[in-house]
Amino acid sequence: MSADTEKLKRNATSHSLPFALRKLGHVVIRVSDLQRAVDFCTSVLGLRISDVYPEEMMPGVMVFLRFNVDHHGIALVGG
């Protein structure tokens, strides 16, 4: 089942939200090319690797990346 792209495009963030995001605490993204994604995050976005879980711990391997003092803000999973 594919998503209705036109319906997705109509989703909009309300400009009258009673809050403002100031931080992301934990985002996990599954990527098809883990090395390429890590290269992009480190060389283009300036993120730093804080941990790597090998295949034995996380099928597909998981790479944790940070952009501030938190252990990680983004985790990438291969697969």
N, C-alpha and C positions, 0 to 999 in steps of 0.2 A: 504494500500500500504506500503510495507516494503522497507527500504533503502537498497541499494546495498552495503553491507559491504566492499566488495573488492574495489569498486570505492571510498568509503569513506577513506579507508586506504591509497589509492594512493595520497590523498590530502596532500601536504607538504608545510610547511612554507618556503618561500624563505629566504635564508641566506643573500641576498643582499638588504634587505629592506632599504629604505632611512630614517627609524626611528627606535626607540627602545621603547618598552612599559616599563614604569616605575611605572605605577599605574593603578589599576582598579577602576573606579569610581562608578559603579553601575551594579551589576550582580543579577538577580532574578532567582531562581531555584524553580520549583515546585517539591515537594517531596511527596512520598506516606506515609511516617512515619515521621511526623514533629518532634516529641520528640526525636526520634533516630537520625535524622539529626542534631538537635540542640546539642544533647549530643556529637556527633562526632565533630562538629565544635568548641565547647567550650573545650572539654577535650583533643582532639587529635590535633586540629589545633591551639588552644590557642586564638580563637576569643572571643570577649566579646559582650554580648547582649546590644544593645543601645535602642531598642524599641520593643514593641509587639503590633500589631494591632489585637484586638479581632475579633471574627466572625462577629460582627455587623458592623465593619469597612471594613473588608476584608474577604469575604467567604473563608474558609479554614484556617484562621488565618495567619498572616504574622509576621515573626520574623526578625528584622534587626540586623546584626552583624557587628562589627568593628574590624579592626586590626591595626588601626592607629588613628590619631586625627579626621579623617572624621567621620561624623555621622554614616555612614555604607558603607561597600564595597560590602556586600552580603546580600540579603534578601531571606529568605526561605518562601515558601507558601505551606501550607498543602493541600493535595488533591490528 
